[in-house]
Amino acid sequence: MRRKIGWIGAALLLLAGVALFAFNREPPTETRYTGAYRFDDGTLVVIGPRGATDLRFKLMNGASGALWPTDGNGNFEGGAGWAEREPVTNRIQFQRNSAGDVTALTWQRLGDDTSPSGNAMRVPMRQEIVTFPSGELTLRGKLILPEGPGPFPVMIPVHGSESYSAVDHYSDPYIYAANGIAAFIYDKRGTGGSEGKYIQNFHLLSDDTVAAVQYVRKRPEIDGDKVHLAGYSQGGWIAPLAALKDGNIRSIYVAYGVAVPVLGEDRWGYVYALQQRGFGDKEIAEVDGVAAILGDIFDHRQNRWSDLSLALKESRTKPWFETAKHSDSIVGAIVGADMPLWVVRPYLWWKYGSNDPPFIDRLYDPAPTLAQLDVPSLWIFGGEDSSGPTQWSVDVLSKLQAENKPIEYFIYPDAEHGITRFEQKSDGERVTLGYEDGYYPQQLEWFRKQSGLL
């Protein structure tokens, strides 16, 4: 009887676990409509997932908006702006052939001058879902090929810090495939259809990038001497490291990445927030003191928890406390936790202290890697980036330029992280409007130039 009860209990626990997994599992992403579409006047629009069922369109002039399904027959609608549904200004209907494949779209514009209208044909291209090895792991990828015999130059996007599937969600690479450049997208370890545990360790993630390069270079449709890496955000640390390991990358493109150490990028989170609220060097230095204690705990395994407790207690009396609390930084995460340290401490140890290899290498400095590279690179920054220290990165790159490294950079002075345009409200909130005009053509021109197509 006791054994039977045990089996019943185990079965109930298993059922509870399955139910919890099913409840928390993300629904499959709508990918049927993902691709590039071209209007009669040559205007190109890229469609990709925004969520499980919603879509996002992107135009080469930077205009972008969200689309919501109105039925299950390929009809979508959306309003003006980045993420507004109403009032409706855009209606899109996708057309299918007799085999059920999406072949075109019809765009009805209702008073939105930033969007095209009429019929657009889907740009023909070949796509293939593949798997490839990275060490002991198997990763999932998607090869997107232009029309024609090839072999083609190829660009490989290198992920930011996101934990979702690149294979299912990335749509920008269709821009390149529509213009004669192949793209290879892959799910980094622990995301999408790839094995492994989600991690932000640049050394391991760059190994995955090298594995992707090695796989795609063997494909007969690809020109193995014209493999380009494109690092976005956190990928700006990973792509150069992968290029150094591989040794035969044609060029590197970095968008809103960071050329300073990880600790410098984290520091920028509270420095930027404090500066926006009018605080100066004195207040920044006080927050630096708290960050230094956290660094000793996280990075040097020093037992300074009592010092941290006293520093946080004193911080609560400071005028900068609320600003630091809501900043995008480790200081902000700890201060903003609003929990006693005896609760926070086990989590932080599990997250940062008990992993081998570490979840993230907070002491990583990209400068030595960049100093060893002779691969042409173009870095794109936003002058109003709240997540990355643009000027600090430019200072590093300028020094490397003076050492004759083939580095170029360009700053969109009014752009946020993601090279997006925004409108700032009186309370400081930024409302995204779209991408900077010129951002997508600039990428395309770089890859075409570095591939010898210009």
Secondary structure in CASP SS format (residue, H / E / C, confidence):
PFRMAT SS
TARGET T0000
AUTHOR 0000-0000-0000
METHOD secondary structure of the structure
MODEL  1
M C 1.00
R H 1.00
R H 1.00
K H 1.00
I H 1.00
G H 1.00
W H 1.00
I H 1.00
G H 1.00
A H 1.00
A H 1.00
L H 1.00
L H 1.00
L H 1.00
L H 1.00
A H 1.00
G H 1.00
V H 1.00
A H 1.00
L H 1.00
F H 1.00
A H 1.00
F H 1.00
N H 1.00
R C 1.00
E C 1.00
P C 1.00
P C 1.00
T C 1.00
E C 1.00
T C 1.00
R C 1.00
Y C 1.00
T C 1.00
G E 1.00
A E 1.00
Y E 1.00
R E 1.00
F E 1.00
D C 1.00
D C 1.00
G C 1.00
T C 1.00
L E 1.00
V E 1.00
V E 1.00
I E 1.00
G E 1.00
P E 1.00
R C 1.00
G C 1.00
A C 1.00
T C 1.00
D C 1.00
L E 1.00
R E 1.00
F E 1.00
K E 1.00
L E 1.00
M C 1.00
N C 1.00
G C 1.00
A C 1.00
S E 1.00
G E 1.00
A E 1.00
L E 1.00
W E 1.00
P E 1.00
T C 1.00
D C 1.00
G C 1.00
N C 1.00
G C 1.00
N E 1.00
F E 1.00
E E 1.00
G E 1.00
G E 1.00
A C 1.00
G C 1.00
W C 1.00
A C 1.00
E C 1.00
R C 1.00
E C 1.00
P C 1.00
V E 1.00
T E 1.00
N E 1.00
R E 1.00
I E 1.00
Q E 1.00
F E 1.00
Q E 1.00
R E 1.00
N C 1.00
S C 1.00
A C 1.00
G C 1.00
D C 1.00
V E 1.00
T E 1.00
A E 1.00
L E 1.00
T E 1.00
W E 1.00
Q E 1.00
R E 1.00
L C 1.00
G C 1.00
D C 1.00
D C 1.00
T C 1.00
S C 1.00
P C 1.00
S C 1.00
G E 1.00
N E 1.00
A E 1.00
M E 1.00
R E 1.00
V C 1.00
P C 1.00
M C 1.00
R E 1.00
Q E 1.00
E E 1.00
I E 1.00
V E 1.00
T E 1.00
F E 1.00
P E 1.00
S E 1.00
G C 1.00
E C 1.00
L E 1.00
T E 1.00
L E 1.00
R E 1.00
G E 1.00
K E 1.00
L E 1.00
I E 1.00
L E 1.00
P C 1.00
E C 1.00
G C 1.00
P C 1.00
G C 1.00
P C 1.00
F E 1.00
P E 1.00
V E 1.00
M E 1.00
I E 1.00
P E 1.00
V E 1.00
H C 1.00
G C 1.00
S C 1.00
E C 1.00
S C 1.00
Y C 1.00
S C 1.00
A H 1.00
V H 1.00
D H 1.00
H H 1.00
Y C 1.00
S C 1.00
D C 1.00
P H 1.00
Y H 1.00
I H 1.00
Y H 1.00
A H 1.00
A C 1.00
N C 1.00
G C 1.00
I C 1.00
A E 1.00
A E 1.00
F E 1.00
I E 1.00
Y E 1.00
D C 1.00
K C 1.00
R C 1.00
G C 1.00
T C 1.00
G C 1.00
G C 1.00
S C 1.00
E C 1.00
G C 1.00
K C 1.00
Y C 1.00
I C 1.00
Q C 1.00
N C 1.00
F H 1.00
H H 1.00
L H 1.00
L H 1.00
S H 1.00
D H 1.00
D H 1.00
T H 1.00
V H 1.00
A H 1.00
A H 1.00
V H 1.00
Q H 1.00
Y H 1.00
V H 1.00
R H 1.00
K C 1.00
R C 1.00
P C 1.00
E C 1.00
I E 1.00
D E 1.00
G E 1.00
D E 1.00
K E 1.00
V E 1.00
H E 1.00
L E 1.00
A E 1.00
G E 1.00
Y E 1.00
S C 1.00
Q C 1.00
G H 1.00
G H 1.00
W H 1.00
I H 1.00
A H 1.00
P H 1.00
L H 1.00
A H 1.00
A H 1.00
L H 1.00
K H 1.00
D H 1.00
G C 1.00
N C 1.00
I C 1.00
R C 1.00
S E 1.00
I E 1.00
Y E 1.00
V E 1.00
A E 1.00
Y C 1.00
G C 1.00
V C 1.00
A C 1.00
V C 1.00
P C 1.00
V H 1.00
L H 1.00
G H 1.00
E H 1.00
D H 1.00
R H 1.00
W H 1.00
G H 1.00
Y H 1.00
V H 1.00
Y H 1.00
A H 1.00
L H 1.00
Q H 1.00
Q H 1.00
R C 1.00
G C 1.00
F C 1.00
G C 1.00
D H 1.00
K H 1.00
E H 1.00
I H 1.00
A H 1.00
E H 1.00
V H 1.00
D H 1.00
G H 1.00
V H 1.00
A H 1.00
A H 1.00
I H 1.00
L H 1.00
G H 1.00
D H 1.00
I H 1.00
F H 1.00
D H 1.00
H H 1.00
R C 1.00
Q C 1.00
N C 1.00
R C 1.00
W H 1.00
S H 1.00
D H 1.00
L H 1.00
S H 1.00
L H 1.00
A H 1.00
L H 1.00
K H 1.00
E H 1.00
S H 1.00
R C 1.00
T C 1.00
K C 1.00
P C 1.00
W C 1.00
F H 1.00
E H 1.00
T H 1.00
A H 1.00
K H 1.00
H C 1.00
S C 1.00
D C 1.00
S C 1.00
I H 1.00
V H 1.00
G H 1.00
A H 1.00
I H 1.00
V H 1.00
G C 1.00
A C 1.00
D C 1.00
M C 1.00
P C 1.00
L H 1.00
W H 1.00
V H 1.00
V H 1.00
R H 1.00
P H 1.00
Y H 1.00
L H 1.00
W H 1.00
W H 1.00
K H 1.00
Y H 1.00
G H 1.00
S C 1.00
N C 1.00
D C 1.00
P C 1.00
P C 1.00
F C 1.00
I C 1.00
D C 1.00
R C 1.00
L C 1.00
Y C 1.00
D C 1.00
P C 1.00
A H 1.00
P H 1.00
T H 1.00
L H 1.00
A H 1.00
Q H 1.00
L C 1.00
D C 1.00
V C 1.00
P C 1.00
S E 1.00
L E 1.00
W E 1.00
I E 1.00
F E 1.00
G E 1.00
G C 1.00
E C 1.00
D C 1.00
S C 1.00
S C 1.00
G C 1.00
P C 1.00
T H 1.00
Q H 1.00
W H 1.00
S H 1.00
V H 1.00
D H 1.00
V H 1.00
L H 1.00
S H 1.00
K H 1.00
L H 1.00
Q H 1.00
A H 1.00
E C 1.00
N C 1.00
K C 1.00
P C 1.00
I E 1.00
E E 1.00
Y E 1.00
F E 1.00
I E 1.00
Y E 1.00
P C 1.00
D C 1.00
A C 1.00
E E 1.00
H C 1.00
G C 1.00
I C 1.00
T E 1.00
R E 1.00
F E 1.00
E E 1.00
Q E 1.00
K C 1.00
S C 1.00
D C 1.00
G C 1.00
E C 1.00
R E 1.00
V E 1.00
T E 1.00
L E 1.00
G E 1.00
Y E 1.00
E C 1.00
D C 1.00
G C 1.00
Y H 1.00
Y H 1.00
P H 1.00
Q H 1.00
Q H 1.00
L H 1.00
E H 1.00
W H 1.00
F H 1.00
R H 1.00
K H 1.00
Q H 1.00
S C 1.00
G C 1.00
L C 1.00
L C 1.00
END
